[in-house]
Amino acid sequence: MKSPTLFRSGNMIITKERTGQCFFEIPQENYSFLSDEEKFGLRNHVAAFKNEFPYTITWIQVPVPYSSRESVEFDLSNVPEPLRETAKDVMDETETYIQEKIPTKYNLYLSVNMEPVAGGWLQELGRGTYEVIRDPIVLIDDFMGGDHYRLPWTEWKRFESAEYEIYEWIRQKLHGQARRLTEQEVVWLTERSASRGYNPSLQESESELITENGFVYGSYIDMDQGLHDVDLTFNRPIGMIHWSKDTPDGLKKGYFSMMAVSSLPSEIEFPGSEVYNKIRELDFEVDLLIREEPIPVREAKSELKKKLELILGQVKHTFRNKYDELEGTEDLEGDLLKREVNKELQKKITSEKIPIFKTQIIFVVWADTPKEVQRRRRDLREKMSEIDLRVEIPRTSQKVLYHDTLPGAMSIEKHYIVRTTGQFLSSFMPLATTEVGDPSGIYIGNTVMNIPGTSENSLGRAPVFLNVKRARDELSMTSSSVYAGSLGAGKSMLTGSIVYYELLRGVHQLLLQPKDELWAWPYELKELAPITNIVSISNSVRDKGKFDPLTRVPDDPEERMKAKKIATSLLLFMAEEKPKTWAGQAIQGAIDLAMNHEQPSMLRVLDNIELFVNRKETFGLNYELAQGEVERMYSFLRRQATETQAQLFFGDGTEEPIDVSAPLTIIQMQNLGVPDPGREDYRLNMSLFIAITDFARRFVNQRGNVARSVLFEELHAINQSHEGQQVLRELVRTCRSKNADLKMVVHNLRDLRIGSEHKADGEDGGEEIRSNIGYRFVFRMRDDAEAKKACELLGIEPSDENVNQILNLRTGEWLMADLDRRVSKVSLDLDELNPRLFRSLDTRPVANERREREFGHMRSITTSTVLIGG
């Protein structure tokens, strides 16, 4: 089979018929969880492009070999030395894992038939005269079909002008990120067309076009590249094409079958008819080629009058093949309905001046054996029947359809033509995909098609990456994230794996854990031992003042002001005082006095209040009026500072601070209660959360260019008080202004709503926090109300379908909204990807028992001792 290509350069093919084709890649858009309104908007956008675009086009969706190397690779120079070997191994293991799960990804290409752009009649007359004078033989060659590998340079330039106009039209009217294909990619499309199932490598260099004496010359071998070394046998077995090809890896061979849509339903359901996405539900690869030739309005009206005859004509081409597969039968009972549809359609194209399209819809399946090809044909036809598309297997037209679908081919097999509108064709939704996340970064799982009954092995999966650096450096967005869901849904597994992989990229981590879950991390993952500092905070004298907001305050005026503000907020909240009460004013005066000391601390604040009680300091207050109120407040706070966990933030300025210089600092807070307004210790627990949150802010605000991250479980509880909301805002703002991010783990989405006093019309008060959250992860929720709030967080409709999706998520599955607010369902099999990491994060009872048996005796041993001993 000869190639139709005369010349090829860049993304252009000039055919032997002196017409041209140019090729583009069209990025596909995340389609999962769009509202019906958004889906209609996207469909209408595509339809408007089709109706205005005057060229014959072919949409080509094909599986492309996928390598994740560039996506998972990262700079090792920032990685701590003890982790570098592990980081290299993880890169290789992750790449191998993704390659096994997702060897190919579907890409969408657009081929456009073009004619060379002609100038005015004077220009064309001059050009023709010039060609005759320069070389009169060229016109004879053109007429007689002479040298197919020579083209006048002026004609080549006119094709380039046509391609430029087409490219600009596509970018302006269809997709601004459309990309011209390279010549290597065009050759790849050609070569794989003759050997489907074999993915050739891209050629290393472009073919050479020689310009001489006003002509462009091309090599026969270059122009036939990819086709001259393939042997094709048609209809053996019947309805298939057998191919064999010599490759650098030896002889390859296989079978493929061209399948065509012979008729369209009278009406189509949308959403629900997305053919391009429907293919992704299958567990094998399929090529889809849809060629659309616009028919002008006047011709379209004439075509519609003949529509019934066309339907009857299509029936004549049905048959049964030798494998007893049903090749399609047409039920003509609906012809009267189709007549009425045609009448309405005729009115529509007359009033709206829109074309109809002469369309060829081709599917191609392939396999190593005829039996597997048959199985795939059956499955494909069954899948397409779900949206009422009748797909046939042309027994005698395999050769013709093969040739018609080669890049550069211009003809269409007349027996498999359907006619419809741009809106109908746009309902197939060529732009649909499931991709979510960043182009590269930490691998966190694969997308899952959110269609009931879809196989886990469907090819609609796409790898998902997380790159907080892209958020900050490229998009100027916050990189903080929220993980919401009920207990046992998989939040800790995901956050733990992200923390681990960020450590391998040099990000310093502060983990604040009310639950004692990661105490054995540096023992189970020994590479973490030399970079880990585990601090266990308890209600003991040795931990006194660890979270004192006034100790070691730097000279920076802004930091001193924030320290004063948090100390004031803490003491007023604990003592249940307002700023303007006598006690409240005494607290503020005592803090002002303490800030002037060379070693300010919270105990020094109490000492200053004691001075007032003993009449040694007045803070400018009326002692007689304030005495009783201040004494009661002082007595309460002094008791809290010495007898309760509040001593954690009452220091004297001499305590050894928590060392956060290690790449990984895990602070485990023993017996720390989650603030509950119904409990007596609510204010104590809330005060501790406020102090710890401010400690996290100071960790983030350290000097230096090191990337930092804070993971705070149960942090959501801090939103129950106004004071807690303020300190959380400061933490979130600081993360956004610094090279840092906050990971918030929440169980109840009510806790993301910041007080009603900040609520504007149509808002719920939580906008400031949520607007500073980049990535959003929603796990299984416990009831409808929570699931609807989760929809709001993700930015999707709280429809019954979406609510049920959230309620029925399995452990290890979640919905993710990325920085572009695309939403998809994602799943991570961490036990397959990284069994060691999975074991270290597994908190099921059996895993905890195993961990205690193996490492329980090492709880009191420092990580540095483990390293020396190991």
C-alpha angles and dihedrals in degrees: 000000000000123000118249089219120116097168134002129189132152108334094335134098121190110201130217086252088063093248124117145222129200126195133216138175113232115203113231123226130230106262101177116115095001112149118248088252091055091047092051089049092053092046092050090049091056092044092052090053092050093048093051100038107093098198134091107251137187121209109211120191111181137159111257125199108261128208120183095195095107090044097053099034118102141171111277095197092088094047117106110253095244090057102046098092090046090049091054091049092048091052091053095043093048092049091050092048094050091046090056093047100038112021092160139024128203115250126190120223130182122212116196124196110221143181121213113268108253125210126221120301092264091052092049092047090050092047092050092048090049092051092049093049093044097044120350090186091072093071090050088049090051092050098041097039094246125162105009092192099062128078131174110255091230091057091050090053091051090055088052090053090051091050092051092053091048093048093051091048092052093048093048100040106027114021130348092210096055111138134206113240118238120240088251090058092048090052089048090054090050096046096048090050089070097041108034111186092039118088110206119207119251114266112253098230139022121257115263120246114198119213115202134153093353095309136104114224127196134191118251090221093050094049094048093045113143096020108059094067097052126092113209127192115190126213096001095146097020116262093022141086120225116207136186127184138181108233134173086261094053134264114343125189142168147137135265135180131208114220126188138197107240099185140005128227118257089245136011132213116236127220092033103051100081100141095178090055094039090064089060090064090070123089094227135059122267132183116219121195121178116182116195124191113186115229113205118243096258093050091042092059090053091048092053092057088060095045097107091053089050091053091050090047092055092056091062091068098061120108147149118253129217092267089062093244114154106246095196136281126212122227105211096194090100097059094102089054090049090053089056091047089052091052091053091045091051090054090049097052091044094052098037097036093227125151128235120225131236097219139191117194115194130180122190125198127180143182143160094263136038090236092058091046088055091050092051092047090054093048092047093050091048091050092049091047087065087072095036097255112146110214121193134193106228102219098191101028102063093107094047094047091047091054093043092056097050114112105264096027112129105182128088126214101248097213094065103051125126127184124216145132131282090246091056092050092045088057085071083068107216092188096061123118139143099231119138137163130038128324091247141000136083112004109233104169145290131292117253122212107245094218117116113246096018113144118249085231094058115132093233090092120112129186116253122217132187120209115172090178090064090053093055103033104034106026101028088227134133115270096200118119143200127216113197130180147099124290116286095021096117104265095130092049092055097042091046092052092048090050091050095049091045089054088056087056094052100260113147112229133207112192116192108192126178086185120067096230108124100045091115097046097106090047097049093040101039094185087070095055098086094047100042132095115186114195117191111200118200139161094274136119092248091065095048113135096005090135099033104145093207101053119101093001108174123236091255106121093217092053091047090052091050091048090052091048095051093046091051092047092049097051095042090050095048093047092043090233133144122227094248098050118100090252091046092052090048091053091052092047092049091051092050090053093047092051089061091059121096089237108033117190141157092254088054087056089056090047089054091050087050088056088059092048089052091047093246094116130027104182084215092293130133100257096201093054097039101040101090096043094046093047092053091049092047093049091051096048094045090053091049091049094054107030107034141047087273086088085080089078098032106085134157095223096256099084120118106253124232108270109235096166094103117092089243123039118176115190112193113192109205117212092359107157121216108241110262117178089212094062130081092233093054096112093045093051093044091050090053091051090050092050093047092048090053089050088056090051091054090049090055093045095058118127120257138067097267113128111239137193135190124206112192118178117202089016089132090077091070091073091073092086134049090233091052091050091054096052091045089053090053091051093049093047092048091051090052094050093045133054090268146098138207124222110205117195113197135175099189121045091206085077092068091065110097115213124298092245087076094048119120127192109298092008133104101216098254098089097107094056095040092046087058093054115093107179121038125196122187121191130184113315126209101228145011094261093056092044091055090051088050089055088054091051091051093044096240132124115276089230122156089252094053093043090052090048090057095043091051100046111132124229106281094028126102144160114248130201110196133201090280090051092247112150128207140155112255134191131190125196095197092168088064097039098045115000093181093054091045092054092049092052098041108113100176114129093254091052092048091051091050091048092050092051094050102038108012092105089059098058092104096043118097120239092242089059089052090053093051093045093045 
